[in-house]
Amino acid sequence: MKHFFKILTLAFIGLLVISCEKDEDQAVINETTQSKISSDKTSVILDKDQLDETAVSFTWVKSTFNLAVVSTQQIELGIKGTNFKNSKLIDAISSPVSLTHKQLNALAIGLGGVPDVVNQIEVRLKTNVGEGAFYSNVLTMDVTPYVLGPTYNYTDLYLIGDATAAAWDNSATNAKLYPLQKTTTAGIYSYTGYFAQGGFKLIKTPGSWDTQYGMGSSAGVLDTSGASGNISVAASGYYKLSIDINTLTYTLTSIPAPTVTYTIVSMIGTASGDWNTDVDLQKSTFDPHIWVKKDVTLNSGDLKFRADHDWATNWGKAQEFFGVAELGGGNIPVSETFKYDVYFNDITGEYTVIPVF
């Protein structure tokens, strides 16, 4: 037993010696030269029409240390004043690192940046060594993001005038500026519905008279100048308006008044909520066959229109943004969650779903 305790004591002393030797072998890593980062721009206005073009390039020089170490670099971005809380990181394999308009816009929005205004974003280089990190100088950039949203490559035209629901109110907030129905052929439009006795024109952008279309040298001819005349409606009633801005011509043809009216028309589906919940559209007080839902958030999914919260009368078509829905037709797809203005015409089954940018 005495020998056993001697051996145990010697083993314990040996462990202490080894432990002390290990402590003496540990070295402290010190950064001898701080990393540096610079950019070719200090202010960037992002453009959704230049998605794949370079928006900004960052050039960096890595830190040096008193010991040979393995390090990795990342560019870190954060909203100014947040001390890089909820920051975004980009791997920096080599210098320079370039970001496209699309990439920088996604980062800015992801950080909580506000679209269409200047946001101050701080940028620094993060050098990772083991479980530790070292940081460079901090840049401040002015970044103006654009609004994310679906790709919508269509031009809309809206009715305006005392013969229409909008009257002559050209304000962007006028919810009674109803769009014409687009077709798959660019420049060809139509509108079927009620017109009051009076006159009207067509405008491209609510809140602006540029571009506008009115009557030209004679009935049936369009003019795009501010001196164009009003297209005349001799008597109140239902009409079909056809527009061709390629040839600057139009027709306005009287049609019989509809014989069926509905109390409620709604959207239903995963795009507007779920397949058990109706989202009612607002019936026009000017034309009871036009239904509108302004500034509504639709999810990525599908929807249909139906009357009186019942499947007996429902409309759909497997075509995004606009189309002529058929009774009992397919689901209308919505590819991206966003806010939209929704219009439905129960005379024709025509629908228009316009992103609100």
C-alpha positions as CSV (number, residue, x, y, z in Angstrom):
1,M,0.0,0.0,0.0
2,K,3.0,2.4,0.8
3,H,4.4,1.9,-2.7
4,F,0.9,2.5,-4.2
5,F,0.7,6.0,-2.6
6,K,4.3,6.8,-3.7
7,I,3.3,5.9,-7.3
8,L,0.1,7.9,-7.1
9,T,2.0,11.0,-5.7
10,L,4.6,10.8,-8.4
11,A,1.8,10.6,-11.1
12,F,0.1,13.6,-9.6
13,I,3.3,15.6,-9.6
14,G,3.9,14.6,-13.2
15,L,0.5,15.9,-14.3
16,L,1.2,19.2,-12.6
17,V,4.4,19.6,-14.5
18,I,2.8,18.7,-17.8
19,S,0.0,21.2,-17.1
20,C,2.4,23.9,-16.3
21,E,4.4,23.2,-19.5
22,K,1.1,23.5,-21.5
23,D,0.2,26.8,-19.9
24,E,3.7,28.1,-20.8
25,D,3.3,26.9,-24.4
26,Q,0.0,28.9,-24.9
27,A,0.5,32.1,-26.9
28,V,-1.7,35.2,-27.2
29,I,-2.7,36.2,-30.7
30,N,-2.3,39.9,-31.3
31,E,-3.4,41.9,-34.4
32,T,-0.3,43.8,-35.5
33,T,-2.0,45.6,-38.5
34,Q,-5.7,46.3,-38.6
35,S,-7.6,45.3,-41.7
36,K,-8.9,48.0,-44.0
37,I,-11.9,48.3,-46.2
38,S,-12.9,50.9,-48.8
39,S,-15.6,51.2,-51.5
40,D,-15.7,52.8,-54.9
41,K,-19.0,54.6,-54.0
42,T,-20.3,56.3,-50.9
43,S,-23.8,56.8,-52.3
44,V,-25.9,54.4,-54.3
45,I,-29.4,54.7,-55.8
46,L,-30.4,51.2,-56.6
47,D,-32.3,50.5,-59.8
48,K,-34.5,47.5,-60.5
49,D,-33.9,48.0,-64.2
50,Q,-30.2,47.2,-63.7
51,L,-30.6,44.2,-61.5
52,D,-27.4,42.4,-62.6
53,E,-25.2,45.5,-63.0
54,T,-22.6,46.2,-60.4
55,A,-23.8,48.7,-57.7
56,V,-20.7,48.9,-55.5
57,S,-17.3,47.3,-55.1
58,F,-15.5,46.8,-51.8
59,T,-11.7,46.5,-51.7
60,W,-10.1,45.2,-48.6
61,V,-6.7,44.3,-47.0
62,K,-6.7,41.6,-44.4
63,S,-5.2,41.9,-40.9
64,T,-1.7,40.7,-39.9
65,F,-1.0,39.0,-36.7
66,N,2.0,38.3,-34.5
67,L,1.6,34.6,-35.2
68,A,0.8,32.5,-38.3
69,V,-2.9,32.0,-38.2
70,V,-5.7,30.7,-40.5
71,S,-8.3,33.4,-40.9
72,T,-11.5,34.0,-43.0
73,Q,-12.9,37.3,-44.0
74,Q,-16.5,38.5,-44.3
75,I,-18.0,41.9,-45.2
76,E,-20.5,42.9,-42.5
77,L,-23.3,45.4,-43.2
78,G,-25.7,47.1,-40.6
79,I,-28.0,50.0,-40.3
80,K,-26.1,53.0,-38.9
81,G,-26.6,53.5,-35.2
82,T,-27.5,49.8,-34.4
83,N,-23.9,48.8,-33.6
84,F,-24.3,46.1,-36.3
85,K,-27.2,44.4,-34.5
86,N,-29.1,42.1,-36.9
87,S,-26.3,42.6,-39.4
88,K,-25.8,40.8,-42.7
89,L,-22.6,39.0,-43.7
90,I,-21.0,38.3,-47.1
91,D,-18.1,35.9,-47.5
92,A,-15.0,37.8,-48.8
93,I,-12.9,35.2,-50.5
94,S,-10.8,37.7,-52.4
95,S,-10.6,41.5,-53.0
96,P,-12.5,43.2,-54.5
97,V,-16.0,42.1,-53.7
98,S,-18.7,43.5,-56.0
99,L,-22.5,43.6,-55.3
100,T,-25.1,43.9,-58.0
101,H,-28.1,46.2,-57.6
102,K,-30.3,43.1,-56.9
103,Q,-27.9,41.8,-54.2
104,L,-27.4,45.2,-52.4
105,N,-31.1,45.9,-52.5
106,A,-31.9,42.6,-50.9
107,L,-29.3,43.2,-48.2
108,A,-30.6,46.8,-47.5
109,I,-34.2,45.7,-47.3
110,G,-33.2,42.7,-45.2
111,L,-31.5,45.0,-42.7
112,G,-34.8,47.0,-42.4
113,G,-34.0,49.7,-44.9
114,V,-36.9,51.8,-46.2
115,P,-37.5,51.7,-50.0
116,D,-37.3,55.0,-52.0
117,V,-35.5,56.9,-49.2
118,V,-31.8,57.3,-48.3
119,N,-30.7,54.8,-45.7
120,Q,-27.3,55.0,-44.0
121,I,-25.6,51.7,-43.9
122,E,-22.3,50.9,-42.1
123,V,-19.8,48.5,-43.6
124,R,-16.8,46.8,-42.1
125,L,-14.5,43.8,-42.7
126,K,-14.8,41.0,-40.1
127,T,-11.8,38.7,-39.8
128,N,-12.5,35.4,-38.1
129,V,-9.7,33.6,-36.3
130,G,-10.8,30.5,-34.5
131,E,-13.7,31.6,-32.2
132,G,-12.5,35.2,-32.2
133,A,-13.0,38.1,-34.5
134,F,-11.2,41.3,-35.5
135,Y,-12.7,44.2,-37.3
136,S,-11.6,46.9,-39.7
137,N,-12.5,50.5,-40.0
138,V,-16.2,51.3,-40.6
139,L,-17.5,52.9,-43.8
140,T,-20.8,54.7,-44.0
141,M,-22.8,54.5,-47.3
142,D,-26.0,56.2,-48.4
143,V,-28.2,53.5,-50.0
144,T,-31.6,54.1,-51.6
145,P,-33.3,50.7,-52.1
146,Y,-36.1,50.1,-54.5
147,V,-39.4,48.4,-53.6
148,L,-39.2,44.7,-53.9
149,G,-42.1,43.1,-55.8
150,P,-43.2,41.0,-58.7
151,T,-41.9,41.5,-62.2
152,Y,-44.8,43.4,-63.9
153,N,-43.9,44.3,-67.5
154,Y,-47.3,45.8,-68.4
155,T,-48.6,49.3,-69.1
156,D,-52.0,50.1,-67.7
157,L,-54.5,52.7,-69.0
158,Y,-57.2,54.3,-66.7
159,L,-60.5,55.9,-67.5
160,I,-61.0,59.5,-66.5
161,G,-63.8,62.0,-67.2
162,D,-67.4,62.8,-66.3
163,A,-68.6,59.9,-68.3
164,T,-66.7,57.5,-65.9
165,A,-66.7,56.7,-62.2
166,A,-63.5,58.7,-61.7
167,A,-65.0,62.0,-63.0
168,W,-62.2,64.5,-63.8
169,D,-60.3,63.8,-60.5
170,N,-56.8,62.9,-61.6
171,S,-55.3,62.4,-58.1
172,A,-53.3,59.3,-57.4
173,T,-55.6,58.5,-54.5
174,N,-58.7,58.4,-56.6
175,A,-59.9,54.8,-56.1
176,K,-62.4,55.2,-58.9
177,L,-59.8,55.4,-61.7
178,Y,-60.6,52.0,-63.3
179,P,-58.1,50.3,-65.5
180,L,-58.8,49.1,-69.0
181,Q,-58.5,45.4,-69.7
182,K,-55.1,44.4,-71.1
183,T,-54.6,41.8,-73.7
184,T,-51.6,39.6,-74.6
185,T,-51.0,41.9,-77.5
186,A,-49.1,45.0,-76.3
187,G,-51.0,48.2,-76.9
188,I,-54.5,46.6,-77.3
189,Y,-57.0,47.3,-74.5
190,S,-60.7,47.2,-73.9
191,Y,-63.3,48.1,-71.3
192,T,-66.9,46.8,-71.0
193,G,-69.2,48.7,-68.6
194,Y,-71.3,51.6,-67.9
195,F,-70.6,55.1,-69.2
196,A,-72.6,58.2,-68.3
197,Q,-73.4,60.9,-70.8
198,G,-70.4,63.1,-71.1
199,G,-66.8,62.7,-72.1
200,F,-63.6,60.9,-71.1
201,K,-59.9,60.4,-71.8
202,L,-57.4,57.7,-70.9
203,I,-54.3,58.3,-68.7
204,K,-51.3,56.1,-68.1
205,T,-50.5,57.0,-64.5
206,P,-53.0,58.1,-61.8
207,G,-51.9,61.5,-60.6
208,S,-50.3,62.5,-63.9
209,W,-51.6,63.7,-67.3
210,D,-48.5,62.3,-69.0
211,T,-49.2,60.1,-70.9
212,Q,-52.9,60.8,-71.9
213,Y,-55.1,59.7,-74.8
214,G,-58.0,61.7,-76.1
215,M,-60.0,62.2,-79.3
216,G,-57.9,63.3,-82.2
217,S,-58.9,64.8,-85.6
218,S,-62.1,62.9,-85.7
219,A,-64.1,60.3,-83.8
220,G,-62.2,57.0,-83.8
221,V,-58.8,58.6,-83.8
222,L,-56.7,59.1,-80.7
223,D,-54.4,61.9,-79.9
224,T,-51.7,61.9,-77.2
225,S,-51.3,65.7,-76.9
226,G,-52.7,67.8,-74.1
227,A,-54.8,69.5,-76.8
228,S,-56.7,66.3,-77.5
229,G,-60.4,66.3,-77.2
230,N,-62.7,64.3,-75.0
231,I,-64.1,61.1,-76.3
232,S,-67.8,61.7,-76.3
233,V,-70.6,59.5,-74.9
234,A,-73.9,60.7,-76.4
235,A,-76.2,58.8,-74.0
236,S,-75.7,56.9,-70.7
237,G,-75.6,53.2,-71.0
238,Y,-73.4,50.2,-71.4
239,Y,-70.6,50.2,-74.0
240,K,-67.6,48.3,-75.1
241,L,-64.5,50.5,-75.6
242,S,-61.7,49.1,-77.7
243,I,-58.3,50.9,-77.8
244,D,-55.3,50.4,-80.1
245,I,-52.5,52.7,-79.1
246,N,-50.2,51.2,-81.8
247,T,-52.4,52.7,-84.5
248,L,-54.0,55.4,-82.2
249,T,-57.5,54.3,-82.9
250,Y,-60.6,53.4,-80.8
251,T,-64.2,52.2,-81.1
252,L,-67.0,52.8,-78.6
253,T,-69.9,50.4,-79.2
254,S,-73.3,50.3,-77.3
255,I,-74.1,46.9,-75.8
256,P,-77.3,45.6,-74.0
257,A,-77.5,46.2,-70.3
258,P,-76.6,43.1,-68.2
259,T,-79.5,41.1,-66.9
260,V,-77.8,39.5,-63.9
261,T,-76.5,41.3,-60.9
262,Y,-74.8,40.0,-57.8
263,T,-74.9,41.1,-54.1
264,I,-71.4,40.0,-53.3
265,V,-68.3,39.1,-55.3
266,S,-65.3,37.9,-53.3
267,M,-61.8,36.4,-53.6
268,I,-61.1,33.0,-52.1
269,G,-58.0,30.9,-52.0
270,T,-54.5,30.6,-50.6
271,A,-53.5,33.9,-52.2
272,S,-56.1,35.9,-50.4
273,G,-56.2,33.8,-47.2
274,D,-57.4,30.2,-47.5
275,W,-60.1,28.2,-49.4
276,N,-62.6,28.6,-46.5
277,T,-62.5,32.4,-46.2
278,D,-64.0,34.9,-48.6
279,V,-62.4,38.4,-49.0
280,D,-65.2,40.6,-50.3
281,L,-64.6,43.1,-53.1
282,Q,-66.3,46.5,-53.1
283,K,-69.1,47.0,-55.6
284,S,-68.8,50.2,-57.6
285,T,-71.5,52.7,-56.9
286,F,-71.1,53.9,-60.5
287,D,-71.4,50.5,-62.2
288,P,-72.7,47.6,-60.1
289,H,-70.8,45.1,-62.3
290,I,-67.4,46.4,-61.4
291,W,-65.8,45.2,-58.2
292,V,-62.6,46.6,-56.6
293,K,-60.3,45.7,-53.7
294,K,-57.5,48.4,-53.3
295,D,-54.1,47.9,-51.7
296,V,-54.7,44.4,-50.5
297,T,-51.9,42.0,-49.5
298,L,-52.0,38.8,-51.6
299,N,-49.8,35.8,-50.7
300,S,-47.9,33.6,-53.1
301,G,-50.6,31.2,-54.0
302,D,-53.9,30.9,-56.0
303,L,-57.3,32.5,-55.9
304,K,-60.7,32.5,-57.6
305,F,-63.6,34.9,-57.7
306,R,-67.1,33.8,-56.6
307,A,-70.5,35.3,-56.2
308,D,-72.5,35.4,-53.0
309,H,-69.9,33.3,-51.0
310,D,-71.0,30.2,-53.0
311,W,-69.3,27.9,-55.4
312,A,-72.3,27.8,-57.7
313,T,-71.0,30.8,-59.5
314,N,-67.2,31.1,-59.6
315,W,-64.7,32.4,-62.0
316,G,-61.0,31.6,-62.7
317,K,-58.2,31.2,-65.2
318,A,-54.6,30.0,-64.9
319,Q,-53.2,33.3,-65.9
320,E,-51.4,35.9,-63.6
321,F,-52.1,39.6,-63.4
322,F,-55.0,39.8,-65.9
323,G,-57.3,37.7,-68.1
324,V,-60.8,36.7,-68.9
325,A,-61.9,34.3,-66.1
326,E,-64.3,31.5,-67.1
327,L,-67.1,30.2,-65.1
328,G,-65.7,27.2,-63.2
329,G,-62.3,27.9,-64.6
330,G,-58.8,27.3,-63.2
331,N,-57.1,29.0,-60.3
332,I,-55.6,32.5,-60.8
333,P,-51.9,32.3,-59.7
334,V,-50.1,35.0,-57.6
335,S,-46.4,34.4,-57.8
336,E,-45.2,36.8,-55.1
337,T,-46.5,38.1,-51.8
338,F,-47.1,41.8,-52.2
339,K,-49.8,44.5,-52.2
340,Y,-52.1,44.7,-55.2
341,D,-55.1,46.5,-56.6
342,V,-57.7,44.0,-57.7
343,Y,-60.5,44.7,-60.2
344,F,-63.2,42.3,-61.5
345,N,-65.9,42.7,-64.1
346,D,-68.8,40.3,-63.7
347,I,-70.2,41.1,-67.1
348,T,-67.2,39.7,-68.9
349,G,-65.3,37.8,-66.2
350,E,-62.3,40.1,-66.9
351,Y,-59.9,40.6,-64.0
352,T,-56.9,42.8,-63.4
353,V,-54.4,42.4,-60.5
354,I,-51.9,45.3,-60.4
355,P,-48.9,45.4,-58.0
356,V,-48.9,48.6,-55.9
357,F,-45.3,49.9,-56.1
